[in-house]
Amino acid sequence: MTRVSILMPCYNVAKTVDETMASLLGQTHTDFEIVAVDDGSTDSSLDILNAWAAKDNRVRVMARSHKGIIEALNAGLQACNGDYVARMDADDLAHPSRLKKQAAFMDSHADVAVAACLVEGFPKEELREGYRIYIDWLNSLVSHDEIMRELFVESPLAHPSAMFRKEQILNVGGYQEHGWPEDYDLWLRLAQSGLRFAKVPELLLSWRDHPNRLTRTDSRYSVTNFLRAKAHYLMKGPLRSKDVVIIWGAGMMGKRLSKHLLDLGAPLEAFIDVDPVKIGRTRRGKPILASNDLPELWKRHKNPIVLAAVGARGARALIRQELNDHGLLERRDWWAAA
């Protein structure tokens, strides 16, 4: 039986899929299959995939009408024969030892459900600053604890860099449609189930940036829908037993996150901010307090929690230090949410 399946949804990828397929079929680990799901492409993608399948019997092509990435992923996942499934997008490049190193990592870490890797963006000359910043942040999160610590900041794993245990993904319901990013939703559900993440601390995937990426063209990947996902899983997890929610950050990010939390019934008590212009005012009918007011506010409640929601670069580290100085324990008393 094949140990590793590569799950690759394809939609109008004729310009890039040859390069991607060459990178996969050039792997040093050779015991794998590629399950390429053509999701009703209107260009020559299906013809190209069929040509690769004719040359190498490790390539299986599933052709279907266009139903979107979630249905393509689930159809392909069900068809995968491997215990391990490596995600791949049809415009990225796998480094030659990717499958070998990720499969070896999974073999030696039976407690890990998802093992991703470090990534690099390309083409270098076309990378947007935001993409570079995001990749630097992704690559700074390697261990399970690092990934969990910033789970509610952004999606902490590059989806096409992930290898996971098929059975565990099926056990949490596979990919689901909730109107927000399907990969982030999957990571949040896996975390909620107590499963573990890690990354092979090596650069094993080149991740293409281009204007037509789903993250730029599909509304499910908007900031609003990321915040909806965060609020939903914060309420089901970290906030579930809390009697009071305090949001650190009365700016745009705190304002937007608080809306979605209030919509779900979160017991919002106050905002904390360091901006003297904001302190003393209200946000969503709740007081905006100074950071030195937090200890007294904390003592007044039985089971409070702080959510740090400031989007400015460098703010998270400063807030982390101050909350630690207040004696609050991250992932118990407070979570980073931006």
N, C-alpha and C positions, 0 to 999 in steps of 0.2 A: 504494500500500500504506500502511496506517496505520502511523505511526511509533511511537506510544505505545499500549500496552494497559494498562488498569487491571485488576488481578487482585484480585477481592473475594469471598472465601468468605463465605457467609451461613448462619447457623443460628439460627432463632428471634429475628430482629432487627426484628420488625414495629414496635416502639416507636421505633426510631431510624433505620431505613434511608431513610425519606423525606428526612430532614434531610441525611443523607450523600449521597444521590443528587443533591439540589439543589446541594450544594457542588461536586460533580464536574461536573455539566452546566453550571455557571456559570463554568467555567474560561476564562481568557483565551486559552489555547492550545486550539484547537477540533479539531485533527486527532488524535483518539483514539477508542478503543473501550473499553467497559466489559464485562469478562467476569465476570458475577456467577454464582457457583456456589452454588445452593441445595442444602445438604447435608441434605436430608430434613427440613426444618423442619416442626414440628407446629403452628405458628401461621399467620398470614396472610402470612408473608414472601414466599412464592412468588407469591401473587396481586399483592402490591404491586410486586414486581420485574417481573412480566409487564405490569403497567399502565404502568410507566416505559418498558419496551421498545416498547410500542405507540405511545408518544408520541415516541420518539426512536430512530432506527435505529442509533445508535451503541451502544445497549445490547443485549447478547446475554445471555440467561439459559440456564444449564445446570441442569437439575433432575435430581437423583440421590438414591438412597437414602442414609440417614445412615451414613457410613463414617468420619467424623472429619476434622479439619482438614488433616492431611497428604495424604490422598488427594484431598480437595477442592482443595487448592493445586496438586498435581501435575496433576490433570485440567484445571484451569483454565489452568495454565501451558502445557500442550501445545496448548490451544485459542487461546492468544494469538497474534495475527498481527503484533504490533509487534516491532521490534528491541529497543525499550526496554519494560520491564514495571515499572509502578508498583504497589506493594502498597498496598492500602487495606482497612481493616476497616469493617464496615457500621454502626459506631456512632461513627466519628470524622468530623472535618470537614476538608476540604482548603481551604486558603486560595486565593483566586482565581488567583494566579499560580504555584501550586505546580508544575503540569506544565510550564509555559513555562520556569521557571527551572531546574528539574531537567534537562529535556531539553537546554536550552542548555548547561548545565554538562557533561553527558555528551558533547555535540557537541564541546566545546572541551577536553575532558580524555579523550583516547582511551585513556589508560592506566588509567582508573578503571573498575572492574567494577561497583561499587555506590556510588551517590551518594544519601545520605539528606539530612536537613535538621534544623534545630532544631525542637523541639516545645514545646507548652504543654499543661498538664493542665487539664481542665475536667470538671464544673462546679467552679469555684474553691472554693465553700463546702463541698464534699464531699471535697476531696483529702486523702488521708492523708499524714502527715508523711513516711513512707518513700517514697511516690510522688513527693513534692516533691523530696526529697533525690536520688532516682534521676534525675529529669528534670534537675536542676541538674548532676549529674555527666555525663549524656548530652550536654548542651549545651556542656559544657566540652571535649568531644572533637570536633574538626572536621577536622584534617588526618589523612592516612594514618598518620603517625608517632604522633600522639596516640592514635588509635584502636588501633593495634597495641601501643602501650606498655601499655595497660590491657585488652587483649583477654581476659586470664584473670581479670580482676576481676569482671566481669559482662558481660552482653550489651551491647556498646557502641553498638548501633544500635537505634532503635525500629523494629521490623519494618514497621508500616504507613506509616512515613515514607520507606521505601527505594524507589529506582528502580534497576533493574539491567539489564544486557545479557542478554537471554534466552539466547542461545547459550552464554554462559559459565556460567550457572546449570545448564543442561542438561549441559554438559561435566563438571561435578563430581557429577552424579547427581541433580540436583533436590533436592527435600525428602526426607528420610529419617527412618525411625522407629528410634530407638535407646533409647527410654524416657526421653529428656530433651528439653529444648525444641528444637523443629524449627528455629526461626530462629537460635538460638545455634549449633546444630550446623552450619547452613549457613555462617554467618560463619567458624566455625573451619575448615571444609573449604576455603573460598575462600582464607583466609589461608595454610593449609597448601600450597595450590597456587601461592602467590606472587602472587595477585591483589591489587589495590589498592582501598582504600576512601577515601571523602571525604564531606563534608557541605557542602551549600550553606549558608553561614553566615547564614541567615535563617530566621525562624519561619514555616513553611509548613504546619504540621499542628497541629490541636487534637486531643489524644489523650484520649479519655474514660476516666475512672476510675469503676468501679462494682463492686459486690460479686460480680457474676456473670462477671467477666472470667475467661478460661481460666487466666490466671496465678494466679488464686486458687482455682479449682475443679478443675483437672486436676493430678494427682500428678506429671506429667512436669515441672512447673515448680517442684517443691519444692526446698529448699536441697540436700537429698541428691542429687537428680538433676542439679542444676547442678554440684555437686562431682564427680559421676561423669563428666560431660562434660568438665570441666576436666582431671581426671586422665587421661582417655583421650587427649585431644589434647596435653597436656603430654608424655606418654610418646611420642607419635608425632612430636613436634616438638622443643621446647626441651630435653627430657631425653634425647633419643634417643642422643646420643653421650657423655653424662656418666657418669662413674664414681662420683660421690658426689652425693647430694642433701642439702642443709641447709635446714631449714625455719625461717625467722625467725617465731617466734610459737608458744609452747607452750600457748596458750589453746584455747578451744573450736574456733575456725576451723582452727588448725594441726592440732589433734587429729583433726578430721573429715577434712580434706584428706589427712593422712598415711595414714589408714586406706585410702582408695581408691587412693592411690599404692602402698602396700605390697601391696594385693591384686593390682596389676598388675606387681609385681616391681621397683619402684623401689629403687635402692640408697641408702636413707635412712641417713644417718650420725649426725645430731645435730639438736637444736633450739637456736635462739638465743632468748633472752628478756631483758627488762630488769627483770622482776619479781624482786626478791631472794628472795621466798618460793618461786618455782619453780626458780631457779638452784641447781644441785647435785642436783636430783632427776632422775628419768627419765620419759620419755614413750614408750610403746610399746617399752620396752626400750632406748631411746637416751638419751644424756645431754642434759640441758638446760644450756647454757652461757651465759655472759655475752657481751654484744656485743663486749667487748674481747678475747675468746678467738677471735674469728673469723679475724683475720689469720694466727695460728699454725695453726689448723685448715685454712685455705685452702692454706697452703704445703705441707701434708703430702700433698696429693692432686694428681694430674696434671690432671684435668679436672672440677672440681667446679662446682656451681651452687647458688644460693640462691633459694628461693621465699619471698617475703614474704607471710605469711598471717595478718594481724591485722585483725580486723573493726572495731575501734574507730574512730570518726570521727577524722580527722586523723592517724591512725597512719601511713598510707601515705606521706605527705609527710615525716614525721620519719625513717622507715626509709629512704626514698629518699635523703635528705640524708646519713645515716650511711653507707650503702653507697657512695654517690658519694665520700664522704670517705675510705673505705677503698680507693678506686681501682677499684672494680668497675663494669663497664659494663653498664647496663641493656639487656636483650634479648640480651645475650651471656653475661654472668656471673650475672645475676639477673633474675627476672621478678616483677612484682606478681601475686599470686594471690588477693587479697582486698582 
